């Protein structure tokens, strides 16, 4: 049996034609036709979705957790160094930074540098945490669950 996408599309097309034939319905029965229609609908719902095995999803999540920890440590060290060693230089170059970078680093200008560092880390890592949540949800999903898929495509959450 071939798993070539062209073969699968051809099989689905032929089955679609057959389930509308009265003689086919008589030959296999209405229950079998409903089962075939259910499988065709499932195929249509999921054909554009990326499917991951449970192990692949768990592996991606574990990789995310390890990476997120390393990024957090790197950012913490960088921000602490920037504040303590080069505080005057940082204040001098801050006005010339790109606006999105200035917005992220603005809390470092406060008098409480520890709180400033925590706030910057929280802001930067919040996007990563969204990714982690999506990966964790995928890793916890039951096999065959197409929740989040819509006919012909997937939601932007990557939940397929």
C-alpha positions in Angstrom: 0.0 0.0 0.0 1.4 3.4 -1.0 1.1 6.5 1.2 1.8 8.8 -1.7 -0.3 12.0 -1.4 -1.5 11.7 -5.0 -2.7 8.2 -4.3 -4.6 9.3 -1.2 -6.2 12.2 -3.1 -7.2 9.9 -5.9 -8.7 7.4 -3.4 -10.7 10.1 -1.7 -12.0 11.4 -5.0 -13.1 7.9 -6.1 -14.7 7.2 -2.7 -16.6 10.5 -2.9 -18.0 9.5 -6.3 -18.9 6.0 -5.1 -20.8 7.1 -1.9 -23.2 9.1 -4.1 -24.0 6.1 -6.2 -27.2 4.2 -5.3 -25.8 0.9 -6.4 -22.7 1.4 -4.2 -24.9 2.3 -1.2 -27.0 -0.9 -1.8 -23.8 -3.0 -2.2 -22.1 -1.9 1.0 -24.9 -0.5 3.1 -25.8 2.9 4.5 -23.7 2.4 7.7 -20.6 1.7 5.6 -21.3 4.8 3.5 -21.7 6.9 6.6 -18.3 5.6 7.8 -16.7 6.4 4.5 -18.2 9.9 4.6 -16.9 10.4 8.1 -13.4 9.3 7.0 -13.6 11.7 4.0 -14.6 14.5 6.3 -11.8 13.8 8.7 -9.3 13.7 5.7 -10.7 17.1 4.5 -10.4 18.6 8.0 -6.8 17.5 8.5 -5.2 17.4 5.1 -3.7 20.9 5.5 -2.7 20.4 9.1 0.7 19.4 10.2 0.5 16.2 12.2 3.0 15.4 15.0 3.3 12.3 16.9 3.0 12.5 20.7 6.7 11.8 21.0 7.6 14.6 18.5 5.4 17.1 20.4 6.9 16.2 23.8 10.4 16.4 22.3 9.7 19.9 20.9 8.3 21.0 24.3 11.4 19.7 26.1 13.6 21.5 23.6 11.6 24.7 24.2 12.0 24.4 28.0 15.7 23.9 27.8 16.1 26.8 25.3 13.9 29.1 27.2 16.0 28.5 30.4 19.2 29.3 28.5 17.8 32.4 26.9 16.6 33.7 30.3 20.0 33.1 31.9 21.8 34.9 28.9 19.4 37.8 29.1 19.7 38.1 32.9 23.5 38.2 32.7 23.5 40.6 29.8 21.0 43.0 31.5 22.8 42.9 34.8 26.1 43.6 33.2 24.6 46.4 31.1 23.1 48.0 34.2 26.0 47.6 36.7 29.1 48.1 34.6 27.9 50.4 31.8 25.0 52.2 33.4 26.2 55.7 32.2 26.9 54.4 28.7 23.5 52.7 28.6 21.7 55.9 29.6 23.7 57.8 26.9 22.9 55.5 24.1 19.3 54.7 25.1 17.8 57.7 23.2 19.5 56.4 19.9 18.1 52.9 20.1 15.3 51.7 17.8 11.9 52.5 19.3 10.9 48.9 19.9 14.2 48.1 21.7 13.8 51.3 23.8 10.3 50.2 24.7 11.5 46.9 25.9 14.5 48.3 27.8 12.7 51.3 29.3 12.2 49.6 32.8 16.0 49.5 33.1 16.1 53.3 33.5 14.1 53.1 36.7 15.9 53.5 40.1 15.1 49.9 41.1 17.3 47.9 38.7 16.4 44.5 40.0 12.7 45.2 39.3 13.6 46.7 35.9 15.5 43.6 34.9 12.6 41.3 36.0 10.2 43.4 34.0 12.3 43.4 30.9 12.8 39.6 31.2 9.1 39.2 31.7 8.3 41.2 28.6 10.8 39.5 26.4 9.9 36.0 27.6 6.2 36.4 27.4 6.2 35.7 23.7 8.3 32.6 24.3 5.8 31.5 27.0 3.0 31.6 24.5 5.0 29.3 22.2 5.6 27.0 25.2 1.9 26.9 26.0 1.0 25.9 22.5 3.6 23.2 22.4 2.5 21.8 25.8 -1.1 21.7 24.6 -0.1 19.8 21.5 2.0 17.4 23.6 -1.0 16.7 25.8 -3.5 16.2 22.9 -5.0 12.8 22.5 -4.1 11.0 19.2 -6.5 11.8 16.4 -7.8 15.0 18.1 -8.3 17.6 15.4 -9.5 20.3 17.8 -8.5 23.6 16.3 -8.6 22.4 12.7 -11.1 24.0 10.3 -12.0 22.6 6.9 -9.1 23.2 4.6 -6.7 24.9 7.0 -5.5 25.4 10.5 -5.9 28.1 13.1 -2.9 30.4 13.6 -2.2 28.8 17.0 -0.6 25.9 15.3 -2.9 23.6 17.2 -3.4 21.0 14.5 
